[in-house]
């Protein structure tokens, strides 16, 4: 998946000039009509975030919060050349699409 590869390389500082597009932590109050099976937990002793249970009974919060804070999408849909957020925020600051220079 192009989006997942970009997230990994940009968010782990493996590429020059590729900002990590993950900027909003999925706090409990965002994306209110999605993920009705969410479970809340405290993060950094400061705020409530949510997790959901996957098919293998594993809890995850692999969600990108769109700028409108109404829709959340899976990380695999970020920077994949498709506007999955209604506002385009999942493609907004992506510099991927294989225009990367490898760090030396």
Secondary structure, 3 states (H helix, E strand, C coil): CHHHHHHHHHHCCCEECCCCCCCCCCECCCCCCCCCCCEEEEECCCEEEEEEECCCCCEECCEEECCCCCCEEEHHHCCCCCCCCCCCCCCCCCCCCCCCEECC
